[in-house]
Amino acid sequence: MKRSDVLTIILAGGQGERLYPLTKERSKPAVPFGGIYRIIDFTLSNCLNSDLRRILVLTQYKSHSLDRHLRHAWHIFNPDLGEFMDTLPPQQRMGERWYQGTADAIYQNLFFLEDERPEHTVILSGDHIYKMDYSEMLEAHLAHGADLTVAVVETEVGRAAGQFGVLEVDTQERIVGFEEKPAAPRPVPEDPGICLVNMGVYVFRTTALVRNVVEDARKPTKHDFGRNIIPAMVPGGKVFAFRFVDRNKKQQKYWRDIGTLDSYYEASMDLVQVEPLFNLYDKEWPIRAYPAFDPPAKMVFAGDADSERIGMAVDSLVSNGAILSGGRVERSILSRGVRINSYSRVEDSILLEGVEIGRHSRVRRAILDKDVKVPPRTDIGFDLEADARRFTVSPGGVVVIPKGMDLAQG
């Protein structure tokens, strides 16, 4: 298959309401993750590693941060070779409305498909963390002569119940049923304990995609791929599942929709483990990020047996430009330009770019968004009732402080 036969569309307009306040001023795909990345970097890196270089990113809510990141970090495509990565906000070509659902986002941009005329269209979500070679899915799609191929991840029936869209397949991997968040998911033919969860990764024959989103647009539906398009196409018979082949090279397959504060926190804390489930260090499957020209991370003041003034980080990710000036960090993620001042202590926390922790302060089980300033002798995460009067506290007890807050100002 020629590169020009495939167009990739990334749906990156999600509000991410359950991630608030991290999404107070940015869309979900633009939320930082893992110290130096944004969530969308993982999907885009998959595209690059799969040799998909004709990409359209559909944006919508609070897109400025995402647009700026894509412009600075992903200006690597060569139009002379037919490569591009274009961002496209709602154009209101089909009426004066925002995107009403994932299928409606495609419908409102049919002009782009008409201009490019790809034989096949790959549709991806910009807010999941995983590693996948989409070219393998394209090969299966062609082998089946499918109108639609849906990527699925094998999941325990009990874990999937009420949480995900679940597909039912026959012995040939043809999709014969689909339910959105069923209470009793239907298992795969070979194992009653396993079901197939929709990953939100689709390969369409473009003519079938256009026909089905146009038909859906005429109906009073949610205009969603999972709820409407897939169920409508299943009776036609040319809809197949592709079981997720994980490029993460771990025994347990890794695919995360980090849609809540607690799931975001848990996925982040996994990265600081000795053997994390998700591997950021595989040179054969690199994850690209914004190449900031920061100085190296620095840790100063060695202290002694009787001193708490020691600049150090253990079991942590420390990004470039961070300075640990006599403060101690354990099991935490520090983004670029973070400063930890003397006698302070940070544990089990995520500190985004430019956060500053004052002297003698303590931070535990917290997420501090960009440019938060913590004054000296301040405790965060030790009295959740007091924290909840000032900040967001997740159901799991994680304190989240929004972007730019200076706690000395109240």
C-alpha positions as CSV (number, residue, x, y, z in Angstrom):
1,M,0.0,0.0,0.0
2,K,1.3,3.4,-0.9
3,R,1.6,6.1,1.8
4,S,-0.7,8.4,-0.3
5,D,-3.5,5.7,-0.1
6,V,-3.9,6.4,3.7
7,L,-5.1,9.5,5.6
8,T,-4.9,9.5,9.4
9,I,-7.4,11.6,11.3
10,I,-6.8,12.2,15.1
11,L,-9.8,13.3,17.1
12,A,-8.3,15.8,19.6
13,G,-11.1,18.0,20.7
14,G,-12.1,16.2,23.9
15,Q,-13.0,18.4,26.9
16,G,-11.7,16.0,29.5
17,E,-14.2,17.2,32.1
18,R,-13.2,14.4,34.6
19,L,-9.6,15.7,34.5
20,Y,-10.6,19.1,35.6
21,P,-8.7,21.3,36.8
22,L,-5.9,19.9,34.6
23,T,-8.3,20.7,31.7
24,K,-9.3,24.1,33.0
25,E,-7.2,25.9,30.3
26,R,-6.3,23.0,27.9
27,S,-8.0,20.1,26.1
28,K,-7.4,16.6,27.3
29,P,-4.9,15.6,24.5
30,A,-2.7,18.6,25.6
31,V,-2.5,17.6,29.3
32,P,1.2,16.9,30.2
33,F,2.2,13.4,31.1
34,G,5.4,11.7,32.1
35,G,7.4,14.9,32.7
36,I,8.1,16.0,29.2
37,Y,5.2,14.7,27.1
38,R,1.7,15.7,26.2
39,I,-0.9,12.9,26.0
40,I,-1.3,13.4,22.2
41,D,2.4,12.7,21.8
42,F,1.8,9.0,22.2
43,T,-0.7,8.7,19.4
44,L,1.5,10.9,17.1
45,S,4.6,8.8,17.9
46,N,2.6,5.7,17.0
47,C,1.8,7.3,13.7
48,L,5.4,8.2,13.1
49,N,6.6,4.7,14.1
50,S,4.0,3.2,11.8
51,D,5.1,5.4,8.8
52,L,1.7,7.2,8.7
53,R,2.8,10.8,7.7
54,R,-0.4,12.3,6.3
55,I,-2.2,13.4,9.4
56,L,-5.1,15.7,10.2
57,V,-5.7,16.7,13.8
58,L,-9.3,17.8,14.6
59,T,-9.3,20.2,17.5
60,Q,-12.1,22.0,19.3
61,Y,-12.2,22.9,23.0
62,K,-9.5,25.2,24.5
63,S,-7.2,24.3,21.6
64,H,-4.5,27.0,22.0
65,S,-2.2,25.0,24.2
66,L,-2.5,22.0,21.9
67,D,-2.0,24.0,18.7
68,R,1.1,25.6,20.1
69,H,2.5,22.3,21.2
70,L,1.9,20.7,17.8
71,R,3.4,23.7,16.0
72,H,6.6,23.6,18.1
73,A,7.1,19.8,18.7
74,W,5.8,18.3,15.5
75,H,7.0,20.5,12.6
76,I,8.9,17.5,11.2
77,F,6.8,16.6,8.2
78,N,8.1,17.3,4.6
79,P,5.4,18.5,2.2
80,D,7.8,17.8,-0.7
81,L,7.4,14.1,0.1
82,G,3.7,14.3,0.5
83,E,3.8,14.5,4.3
84,F,1.8,16.8,6.5
85,M,0.3,17.2,9.9
86,D,-2.5,19.9,9.7
87,T,-4.7,21.0,12.6
88,L,-8.2,21.9,11.9
89,P,-10.7,23.5,14.3
90,P,-14.5,23.4,13.6
91,Q,-15.2,25.1,10.2
92,Q,-19.0,25.2,10.5
93,R,-19.2,24.1,6.9
94,M,-22.3,21.9,7.7
95,G,-24.1,24.4,9.9
96,E,-23.4,26.7,12.8
97,R,-22.5,24.1,15.4
98,W,-19.6,22.5,17.1
99,Y,-18.8,18.9,16.7
100,Q,-21.7,16.9,18.1
101,G,-19.8,13.6,18.3
102,T,-16.9,11.7,16.8
103,A,-18.8,10.8,13.6
104,D,-20.0,14.3,13.3
105,A,-16.4,15.6,13.5
106,I,-15.7,13.5,10.3
107,Y,-18.9,14.6,8.6
108,Q,-18.1,18.3,9.1
109,N,-14.8,17.7,7.4
110,L,-15.8,15.6,4.4
111,F,-14.3,18.4,2.2
112,F,-10.9,17.3,3.3
113,L,-11.5,13.7,2.3
114,E,-12.8,14.9,-1.0
115,D,-9.6,16.9,-1.6
116,E,-7.2,14.1,-0.5
117,R,-9.2,11.1,-1.8
118,P,-7.5,8.5,0.3
119,E,-8.4,4.9,-0.3
120,H,-8.4,4.2,3.4
121,T,-8.8,6.4,6.5
122,V,-7.3,5.7,9.9
123,I,-9.2,7.4,12.7
124,L,-7.6,7.7,16.1
125,S,-8.2,9.2,19.5
126,G,-5.7,11.7,20.8
127,D,-6.1,11.0,24.5
128,H,-4.9,7.4,25.1
129,I,-1.6,6.0,26.2
130,Y,-0.3,2.9,24.3
131,K,2.1,1.7,21.7
132,M,0.7,0.2,18.5
133,D,1.9,-0.3,14.9
134,Y,-1.1,0.7,12.8
135,S,0.5,-0.7,9.7
136,E,-0.2,-4.2,11.0
137,M,-3.9,-3.3,11.4
138,L,-4.0,-1.9,7.9
139,E,-2.6,-5.2,6.5
140,A,-5.3,-7.1,8.3
141,H,-7.9,-4.7,7.0
142,L,-6.8,-5.3,3.5
143,A,-6.6,-9.0,3.9
144,H,-10.3,-9.1,5.0
145,G,-11.5,-6.8,2.3
146,A,-13.2,-4.9,5.2
147,D,-15.2,-1.8,5.1
148,L,-14.3,-1.2,8.7
149,T,-11.7,-2.7,11.1
150,V,-11.9,-1.9,14.8
151,A,-8.9,-2.4,17.1
152,V,-9.8,-4.2,20.3
153,V,-7.9,-5.1,23.5
154,E,-8.6,-8.3,25.3
155,T,-10.0,-7.5,28.8
156,E,-11.4,-9.5,31.7
157,V,-15.2,-9.6,31.5
158,G,-15.6,-8.3,35.1
159,R,-13.3,-5.4,34.5
160,A,-15.0,-4.3,31.3
161,A,-18.6,-4.5,32.7
162,G,-20.2,-1.1,32.5
163,Q,-16.9,0.6,31.6
164,F,-16.2,0.1,27.9
165,G,-17.7,-0.6,24.5
166,V,-17.5,-4.4,23.9
167,L,-17.5,-6.2,20.6
168,E,-18.8,-9.7,19.9
169,V,-16.9,-11.6,17.2
170,D,-17.2,-15.0,15.4
171,T,-14.3,-17.4,14.9
172,Q,-13.2,-15.4,11.8
173,E,-12.9,-12.2,13.8
174,R,-15.9,-10.8,12.0
175,I,-17.8,-8.4,14.4
176,V,-21.4,-9.8,14.9
177,G,-22.4,-7.5,17.8
178,F,-21.5,-4.4,19.7
179,E,-22.7,-3.0,23.0
180,E,-21.7,0.3,24.7
181,K,-20.8,-0.3,28.3
182,P,-22.8,-3.5,28.8
183,A,-23.4,-4.8,32.3
184,A,-22.7,-8.4,31.1
185,P,-20.2,-8.2,28.3
186,R,-20.2,-11.1,25.7
187,P,-17.0,-13.1,25.9
188,V,-14.8,-14.2,23.0
189,P,-15.5,-17.6,21.5
190,E,-12.4,-19.3,22.9
191,D,-12.5,-17.9,26.5
192,P,-15.6,-17.2,28.6
193,G,-13.6,-14.9,30.9
194,I,-12.3,-12.5,28.2
195,C,-14.1,-9.9,26.1
196,L,-13.0,-7.5,23.4
197,V,-13.0,-3.8,24.3
198,N,-13.2,-1.1,21.7
199,M,-9.9,1.0,21.7
200,G,-11.3,3.8,19.6
201,V,-8.9,3.0,16.7
202,Y,-10.5,2.5,13.4
203,V,-9.5,1.8,9.8
204,F,-12.2,2.5,7.2
205,R,-12.5,2.1,3.5
206,T,-13.0,5.7,2.8
207,T,-16.1,5.3,0.6
208,A,-17.7,3.3,3.4
209,L,-16.8,6.0,6.0
210,V,-18.3,8.7,3.9
211,R,-21.5,6.8,3.2
212,N,-22.1,5.9,6.8
213,V,-21.4,9.3,8.4
214,V,-23.6,11.0,5.8
215,E,-26.4,8.6,6.6
216,D,-25.9,9.0,10.3
217,A,-26.0,12.8,10.0
218,R,-29.6,12.6,8.7
219,K,-30.7,10.8,11.8
220,P,-31.4,12.0,15.4
221,T,-28.4,10.0,16.9
222,K,-25.4,10.8,19.1
223,H,-23.3,10.9,15.9
224,D,-20.7,8.7,17.6
225,F,-18.7,5.9,16.1
226,G,-19.1,3.5,19.1
227,R,-22.8,4.2,19.7
228,N,-24.0,4.6,16.2
229,I,-21.7,4.0,13.2
230,I,-20.3,0.6,14.3
231,P,-23.8,-0.9,15.2
232,A,-25.2,0.4,11.9
233,M,-22.4,-1.3,9.9
234,V,-22.3,-4.6,11.7
235,P,-25.3,-6.2,9.8
236,G,-23.5,-5.5,6.5
237,G,-20.9,-8.1,7.4
238,K,-17.7,-6.4,6.3
239,V,-16.7,-5.2,9.8
240,F,-13.8,-7.0,11.5
241,A,-11.9,-6.8,14.8
242,F,-8.1,-6.5,15.0
243,R,-6.7,-7.7,18.3
244,F,-4.2,-5.2,19.8
245,V,-0.6,-6.1,19.3
246,D,1.3,-4.3,22.0
247,R,4.6,-2.7,21.0
248,N,5.4,-2.0,24.7
249,K,7.0,-5.5,25.0
250,K,5.6,-6.3,28.4
251,Q,3.7,-9.5,29.5
252,Q,0.6,-7.4,30.3
253,K,-0.8,-5.4,27.4
254,Y,-0.8,-1.6,28.1
255,W,-3.7,0.6,26.8
256,R,-4.9,3.4,29.1
257,D,-7.6,5.9,28.8
258,I,-6.5,8.3,31.5
259,G,-9.8,10.1,31.7
260,T,-10.0,10.7,35.4
261,L,-7.7,12.4,37.9
262,D,-7.1,9.1,39.7
263,S,-6.4,7.1,36.6
264,Y,-4.0,9.9,35.4
265,Y,-2.3,9.8,38.8
266,E,-2.0,6.0,38.8
267,A,-0.6,5.8,35.3
268,S,1.9,8.5,36.2
269,M,3.0,6.8,39.4
270,D,3.6,3.6,37.4
271,L,6.4,5.4,35.5
272,V,8.5,5.8,38.6
273,Q,8.5,2.1,39.5
274,V,11.6,0.0,39.1
275,E,9.9,-2.0,36.4
276,P,7.1,0.2,35.1
277,L,4.3,-1.3,33.0
278,F,4.9,1.3,30.3
279,N,8.4,1.6,28.9
280,L,9.5,5.1,27.9
281,Y,13.1,4.0,27.2
282,D,12.7,1.7,24.2
283,K,14.9,3.1,21.4
284,E,13.1,0.9,18.9
285,W,9.8,2.6,19.6
286,P,10.7,6.2,20.5
287,I,8.1,8.6,22.0
288,R,8.7,12.1,20.6
289,A,8.3,15.2,22.7
290,Y,9.0,18.9,22.4
291,P,12.8,19.3,22.1
292,A,13.2,22.0,24.7
293,F,16.7,23.6,25.1
294,D,16.8,23.4,28.9
295,P,20.0,23.0,31.0
296,P,20.5,19.7,32.8
297,A,18.7,18.9,36.0
298,K,20.7,19.9,39.1
299,M,20.7,18.7,42.7
300,V,22.7,20.6,45.3
301,F,23.5,20.5,49.0
302,A,24.7,17.1,50.1
303,G,23.8,17.5,53.8
304,D,25.1,15.3,56.5
305,A,23.8,12.8,59.1
306,D,22.3,15.6,61.2
307,S,21.0,17.8,58.4
308,E,17.7,17.7,56.5
309,R,19.1,20.1,53.8
310,I,19.9,17.6,51.1
311,G,19.1,18.0,47.4
312,M,18.2,14.5,46.0
313,A,15.6,12.5,44.2
314,V,15.0,8.8,44.5
315,D,12.6,6.5,42.5
316,S,11.6,9.6,40.5
317,L,11.6,11.1,37.0
318,V,13.4,14.5,36.9
319,S,13.2,16.5,33.7
320,N,15.8,18.9,32.4
321,G,15.9,22.4,34.0
322,A,14.7,21.1,37.4
323,I,16.7,22.3,40.4
324,L,16.6,20.4,43.7
325,S,18.2,23.0,46.0
326,G,18.4,21.2,49.3
327,G,15.0,19.5,49.0
328,R,14.2,15.8,48.9
329,V,12.0,14.1,46.3
330,E,10.7,10.5,46.5
331,R,8.5,8.6,44.0
332,S,7.6,11.7,42.0
333,I,7.6,13.2,38.6
334,L,9.2,16.6,38.1
335,S,8.6,18.4,34.8
336,R,10.9,21.0,33.2
337,G,12.0,24.0,35.4
338,V,10.7,22.7,38.7
339,R,12.5,24.1,41.8
340,I,12.5,22.3,45.1
341,N,13.9,24.6,47.8
342,S,15.8,23.6,51.0
343,Y,14.4,21.5,53.7
344,S,11.3,20.7,51.7
345,R,10.0,17.2,50.9
346,V,7.9,16.0,47.9
347,E,6.5,12.4,47.9
348,D,4.3,10.5,45.5
349,S,3.5,13.6,43.5
350,I,3.4,15.1,40.0
351,L,4.8,18.6,39.6
352,L,4.3,20.2,36.2
353,E,6.5,22.8,34.5
354,G,7.7,25.7,36.5
355,V,6.3,24.6,39.9
356,E,8.2,26.0,42.9
357,I,8.2,24.5,46.4
358,G,9.2,26.8,49.2
359,R,11.5,26.0,52.1
360,H,10.3,23.6,54.8
361,S,7.2,22.7,52.8
362,R,5.8,19.2,52.4
363,V,3.8,17.8,49.4
364,R,2.3,14.3,49.4
365,R,0.0,12.6,46.9
366,A,-0.6,15.7,44.9
367,I,-0.7,17.0,41.3
368,L,0.5,20.6,41.0
369,D,-0.2,22.1,37.6
370,K,2.1,24.5,35.7
371,D,3.7,27.5,37.5
372,V,2.1,26.7,40.9
373,K,4.0,28.5,43.7
374,V,4.0,26.9,47.1
375,P,5.2,29.3,49.9
376,P,7.5,28.3,52.7
377,R,6.2,26.1,55.5
378,T,3.1,24.9,53.6
379,D,1.7,21.3,53.8
380,I,-0.3,19.8,50.9
381,G,-1.8,16.3,51.1
382,F,-1.6,15.9,54.9
383,D,-5.0,17.2,55.8
384,L,-7.5,16.4,53.0
385,E,-10.4,18.2,54.7
386,A,-8.4,21.4,54.8
387,D,-7.1,20.9,51.2
388,A,-10.6,20.3,49.9
389,R,-11.7,23.7,51.1
390,R,-9.1,25.3,48.8
391,F,-8.3,22.8,46.0
392,T,-9.7,19.8,44.2
393,V,-9.4,16.4,45.9
394,S,-10.0,13.4,43.8
395,P,-12.1,10.4,45.0
396,G,-8.8,8.6,45.6
397,G,-7.5,11.3,47.8
398,V,-5.1,13.1,45.4
399,V,-4.9,16.9,45.8
400,V,-4.9,18.8,42.5
401,I,-3.9,22.5,42.4
402,P,-4.7,24.4,39.2
403,K,-2.4,26.1,36.8
404,G,-0.7,29.3,37.9
405,M,-2.0,29.4,41.5
406,D,0.2,31.2,43.9
407,L,-0.7,29.8,47.3
408,A,0.8,32.8,49.1
409,Q,-1.9,34.9,47.5
410,G,-4.7,32.8,49.0
